[in-house]
Amino acid sequence: MTEQHSSGQNSTAVTVVGLGPMGSALAETFLDTGRSLTVWNRTAGKADALVAKGARCAATVAEAVAASPVTITCLNDYATMYQVFDSAGGAFQGRTLVNLTSGTPAEARATADWAAERDLAYLDGAIMVPPPLVGQPESVFLYAGRREVFDRHRATLAFLGDPRHLGADPGLAVLFNTALLEMMYATLNGFLHGAALVGSANVPAAEFAELALGWFMPVVLDPASLAEQAPNLDEGAYPGDLGTMHMNLNALEHIVRTSVEQGVHSDQPRLMKELAEHAIAQGHGTENYFAMFEIFKKG
């Protein structure tokens, strides 16, 4: 599979397909950096503001794809992506598609196969920031797929943010995205449930946040300390000299009881308590809480 590099093709040109809030942010960023930009959207009117700034609006998807060596798309889901691009026909041959649509690893791998059948180089990706942060140097974009495809377009992708290549498996970007989002929601739920607990005693959330976010998280849940534990996860080493799963279960039981006493929703702490009980039943009672990793690894 090779990309076209004919003299008539502008190597600095980019096509963006799909002009929702994120797609429009991607397109705006390329315009701001002086790239030659072609856009296409099922509702053509969404391209008007971009056209006014210098973008070219293609009449068809095939025309949009043919205009640039690389097409970047961010659509609602993979099913929509197929519906949009199935009409591109031979326009894809020898070009690259960078798909920033949210989905699952299985969908990403299936799309890589779909692309290979069309002689289309393919990168699957994930955007780790909201639209206003696209183009900022601290923003991170995740990519997965063949390294040579990533390297070929790295300079273009770098205009959007810090491009991180995770490996050849096209499912890795959406897998990392899912894992990081799970971490985000679990952290948010912990903060919100904690604020509800102290709120049950008429303590303002702002007062709780000062202690929870100003001290507890950066000191007790110090990212550097968590990073130090990562090799132990890979090695399955969970020494319980500073605290065991039994001790943590005791704390989780208190959280459940307190939630019930204070009239606060208790499903989340109950689930954490049940997981700790399961870990103990599986023989991890004398190990530290990181042994929960062994429970999470099992389907």
N, C-alpha and C positions, 0 to 999 in steps of 0.2 A: 504494500500500500504506500503510495507516494503522493505528495501534494503537488499541485500545479504551481509552477513558478515562471510562468510565461512573462515576457517583457511587457505585455499589455495589462498585466494584473498588478494593481497597487498593493505592495506588500504591507503598507501601513494602514490599509483599509480594514474596517471592522463592520460586521453586520450584527445588529441586535434584533432579535425576534421576540415579541411579547412586551408590551409597554404598560404593564401594571406598575404599581409604585416602585418595586425593585427594578424592573426592567427599564423604567424611565430613568432611575438613578444611575444605572449602568451606562445608558446612552448619554446622559448629561455629562458624565465623567469623561467619556471618550471625546465628546465635543470640546470640553474644557481643555483637553490636552492636545487639541489640534489634529486628532485623527480624522481621516475621511470616513464618515459614518453613513451607513444605509440602515434603515429601520423598516420593520413591517409589523402590523398588528391587525387582528381580525376586525377591530373597530378602527377604521383608518383615521378618524378624527383625533384619536389620542396622539397621533404623530405631529399634529399641527404645530405645537410649541417647539418641538425639536426641529422641524423643517424651517421654522422662522429663524432658528439659530444656526442653520447651515447643514442640517442633515438632509439626506435624500430618502424619500419614502418610496419604496418599491411597490409596484402594483400587485405582485404575486410573491409567494414564498420562494418559488424557484428563482425569480429575478433577484430577490434579496440575497439568497444563498450564493448565486453566481457572482455577485458584486464584490465579494471579499474572500480572502484565503481562509478566514475564520469567522464562524457564526457563533454568537453567544446567545443563549436563550434562558429565560426564567419564566416558566409557566406554572399553572396551578398544580399540575400533576403529570405523571408520565403518560397517562392515557391521552391527555390533551396534547402533549408533545407529538405523539404518533399521529393524531388527527391533523395537526398543523403541518407536519413535515412529510407526510405521505404523498403530498402533491408536489414535492420538490423534484421528484424523479431523478434524472441524471445530473441535475445541477450540483448535487453533492459530491460527485465523483472527484477524488483527489483533493478534497478540502477537509477542514476540521470543524467539528461541532463541539462546543464546550457547553455542557448542559448543567445549569445551576438550579434545576427544578428539584423540589423536595420530594423524597420518596423513601424507599427501602433499599438495602443492598441488593436484594434479588432483582428489583426493578432496574437498578443501575447496571447489573451484569447482563441482564436480558437486552438492555438498550445498547450495550457495547457490542453484543452479537448482531443486533439489528444494524448497527452502523457498519460493522465489518462486511456484512452482506452487500453493502452499498458502496464499498471502496471509500469509506468515510472514516478518517482518523477521529478518535473520540476521547474526550476527557469528561468525566463526571465530577461535579463539584458541589460545594456547599458554601453559602455565604454566612459568615458568623457575626454579622453586624446588621443593624437596621439601615434603611435607605439613606438617612442623613449622613451616615458615617462612610458610605462608599467613596473611595478615592482618598481616604485619609491614610497616612503611612502606618498608623497603629492598627488599622483594620486587617483582619485575617480572612483569607479565602482558602478553602481546602480543595485540593484536586487529587484525583486518582485516575490511573490509566497508564499507558505506555510512557516511560520516562522521556523518550525522544520526542514525543508529541508535546509534552509539557515544556521541555527545553526549547523547542522551536518557537513556542508562543509565550514564553515566560515574560519577555519584555512588554508584550501587549497586556498580559494579565496583571502585571505589576502596577499598571495605571489604576487598577481597581482597589488595590491594597496589597498587603504582604502575601504573596502566593506560597502556599505550603504543599509540596508534593508528598503524598503519604504512601505511595507504592503503586505497583502495576495492577493490583486487583481493583477493578473499577467500582467495587462496592464500598471501598474504604472511606471515601469522603462522606457519604451519607451515614455510614456507620459511626464515624467519629462525631458527626453532627448530632445524631440521635443520642449518643452517650453524653455529650456535653449539654444538650438540652435537658436530658434527664437530671443531670447534676444541678442545672439551674433551677428546675422546678422543685426538686427535693430541698434545695437550700431555701428557696422562697417559701415553700410550705412550712419548713422548720421555723423561719422567722415569723411568718404570719400566725402560726399556731402558738408560738411563744408569746407574741404580742396579745393574742386573744386570752391566753392564760393570765397574764398580769393585768390585762384589761378587765378581767372578771372581778378584780379588786379595785376597780376604778383608777388604775394607773394609766396615764396617757401613753399612747404608742411611742410618742417622741421621747419620753423618759426611758422607756425600755430600749429604744434604738440607740440611745447614747451609750448604754452599757453593753448591749448585745453587739452592736456594730463598731462602736468606738474602742472596745476593749476585748470582749470575749472572742469574736471571730479572728481578729488579727493576732491575738496572743495564743489562745487555746487551740484554735483551728488554723494555726499558722501554715500557709501553703508550703513553706520550706520544710516544715516538719512532716507534712503529709508526703511530700516528694521523697523524703528520706525513707519512708516506709515502702515505697513502690517496689524496690528490689526484693523485699521480703514477700510481697505478693507473688512475684514470679517464682520465688524459691519455696513458697508454702511454709514460711517460718513465722510463727506467731507466739513468741515467748510471753508468758503471762506474769512475769515478775513485777510489772508495774500496774497490773490490773487484769482480771480474768473475765471471761464471758459471764460467769456466775455473778460477779460483782456488777457488771453492766445490766444484767437481767433485773437485779434488785432496783437499780435506778430507773429502768424502764417501767417496772411495776409501779413505782412511786408516781411516775408521770401519768400513767393511766388512771390511778386512783385519784390523783389531784385533778385531772381533767374532769372526771365524773363528779367529784365533790364541788368543783367550781362551776359546773353546768356548761363546760366547754366540749365541743365535738371531740370524741375520743377515738375515732376509727384509726387515725394515723398512728398515734402511740400504741394502740392495740396491735396493729400490724407489726410495728417494730419489736414489740414484746414477743409476739408469736414467732418472728424470725429468730430472735435470740434463743427462744425455747427450742426451736428446731435445730439450731446450731449446737446447742448443748446435747440434744438427743443424738446428734451425729458425732459426738465425741470431742467437741471443741470447748467444753466447759472450763478447762484450765488454761486455755489459750486466751490471747487478748482479742479485743473486738474486731481487729482486722481479719480474724479467721472467718468472719461473715462472708468474705470473698469466696470461700470454698462453697458456701451455700448458693451465692448468686451465680456461680459458674454452671450450676446444674439446671437443666431445663425442668 
